[in-house]
Amino acid sequence: MDSRLSARALVDLLGLWRTTEPAYDALADAIRLLCLDNRIAPETALPAERELATALAVSRTTVAAAYRSLRATGHIASRQGSGSVTRPLGRTAAARWFDREGIDLQQASPPAWPGLPGVIAEVAGSATALVSRSGYDILGHLELRTAIAERYTRRGLPTSPAQIMVSNGAQHALNLIAGTLLRRGDRVLIETPTYPHAAETFRRADARLVGVPVTVEDGWDLDRATQAFARTRPVLAYLMPEFQNPTGRTMTAAERAVFARAAHDAGSALIVDDTTAELAIDDPLPPIPAGLDTAALRVGSLGKSVWGGLRIGWIRASEETIRRLRAARASFDLGTPDLDQAVATRVVTRLDEILPQRAALLGAGRDALGDALAARLPSWSVPTVRGGVALWVGLGAPLSSALVIDAAQHGLHLSPGPRFAVEGGQERHLRIPFTAEPRELVRAVDVLAGSWERVTAGDRVTTAAEERDGAGHALAEALV
Ligand SMILES: Cc1ncc(COP(=O)(O)O)c(C=O)c1O
């Protein structure tokens, strides 16, 4: 049976969709992007025209015209009994060309640390000792938890191994936290723009999200944050205080103090996501700044600092919270693979040696991307960032979705600004990761310059076949 998307769910996904005229074109494009990002899965029945028209407060003619346009480009088909159903997007000759030549900047995933294969080989050599363990260990290896705790302690946040649970990456950690600590209807305060899969995790736990804006220019909106804490009393507040993904901003001491106080007064627990926190490019890694650790849960990962494929993350929390998470975890999964934990134990103790190499790699990408953007797209606002994985570029016009659709047709795959928004908006921004090789980033900017010329000239209508091929390739499974 097809899955069905309610009008309300589609309205939530669409956010601020009406960025161009005519409205039916804007609506069709917004739905195409949702298909492109795989946020609407193939074989999903869209809401009936009348229902969607009411939910969007537009005329039924507008929705009918948008659906007609989507049918013409092969994104949806009419199916008896189900109405308009999204189609699986085919892999054609052009899509295969993209496979060879295309550039995928939807994920901000740096390549593996070059020393990793050596560590894996070493661990494989001691496999006999490893397989003598029981294999079911919900908290994680004591050696690994000790290594993680010692690293926190050395960085200025005293931590015991009993305060650590090892997870299968930070995303899994967020799921465990949301699934254990949230109840339906709880409020979760979250930055906007934010890391999209975190927002999805909290939504899936039926939480209600309260967005607090953060901008490249001004950082966190402290008035909004203070009001949001006081007014909505969120159970959790999810923050990335260092090298926030996607803006790259780092909280000042004053910003930290405001969040700590407001969270304390509202009785909210903070979740600090450290996934990108150690990716400083220009400065030595400072001690963990004080201020946000009261009642904080921290989530960490080796995904960016070592390799995403290792799937090792962790939660740092009070011993009591770890006990709660441990009790709840078995229904999610029965622990983290032993082999990966053994690799991670060796790697965590070597992070001081690994991180400067990452800084050099990320710095080269950032500088190449920044230089290419300054040369080819001088009207864009390109932030100065001192770490992290991406540039949150200001376009100066609400054309992010149109730009991403055009670029996908020319072999460059990015995620549009609204993908990072919590309550709509962000059409004026584009996240460009600098985790790829400098040469590839320069090629990406070439494509973007061409796309920008076309979308600003209003020439963004494409043939049905072209669009289908681009979308077929760009079915994004994950965005990191
Ligand atoms: C802020 C943030 N948190 C969590 C994750 C997920 O990390 P992991 O690969 O460890 O699941 C990412 C990945 O991009 C991220 O950027």
Ligand as a Chemical Component Dictionary entry (heavy atoms), coordinates in Angstrom:
data_LIG
# 
_chem_comp.id                   LIG 
_chem_comp.type                 NON-POLYMER 
_chem_comp.pdbx_formal_charge   0 
_chem_comp.three_letter_code    LIG 
# 
loop_
_chem_comp_atom.comp_id 
_chem_comp_atom.atom_id 
_chem_comp_atom.alt_atom_id 
_chem_comp_atom.type_symbol 
_chem_comp_atom.charge 
_chem_comp_atom.model_Cartn_x 
_chem_comp_atom.model_Cartn_y 
_chem_comp_atom.model_Cartn_z 
_chem_comp_atom.pdbx_ordinal 
LIG C1 C1 C 0 25.846 18.367 14.151 1  
LIG C2 C2 C 0 25.812 16.923 13.797 2  
LIG N1 N1 N 0 25.369 16.036 14.689 3  
LIG C3 C3 C 0 25.321 14.727 14.408 4  
LIG C4 C4 C 0 25.727 14.249 13.194 5  
LIG C5 C5 C 0 25.648 12.775 12.929 6  
LIG O1 O1 O 0 26.865 12.221 13.232 7  
LIG P1 P1 P 0 27.184 10.664 13.170 8  
LIG O2 O2 O 0 27.789 10.416 11.839 9  
LIG O3 O3 O 0 28.129 10.426 14.284 10 
LIG O4 O4 O 0 25.901 9.929  13.358 11 
LIG C6 C6 C 0 26.209 15.135 12.240 12 
LIG C7 C7 C 0 26.635 14.650 10.942 13 
LIG O5 O5 O 0 26.767 15.414 10.031 14 
LIG C8 C8 C 0 26.249 16.511 12.546 15 
LIG O6 O6 O 0 26.701 17.400 11.668 16 
# 
loop_
_chem_comp_bond.comp_id 
_chem_comp_bond.atom_id_1 
_chem_comp_bond.atom_id_2 
_chem_comp_bond.value_order 
_chem_comp_bond.pdbx_ordinal 
LIG C1 C2 SING 1  
LIG C2 N1 SING 2  
LIG C2 C8 DOUB 3  
LIG N1 C3 DOUB 4  
LIG C3 C4 SING 5  
LIG C4 C5 SING 6  
LIG C4 C6 DOUB 7  
LIG C5 O1 SING 8  
LIG O1 P1 SING 9  
LIG P1 O2 DOUB 10 
LIG P1 O3 SING 11 
LIG P1 O4 SING 12 
LIG C6 C7 SING 13 
LIG C6 C8 SING 14 
LIG C7 O5 DOUB 15 
LIG C8 O6 SING 16 
# 
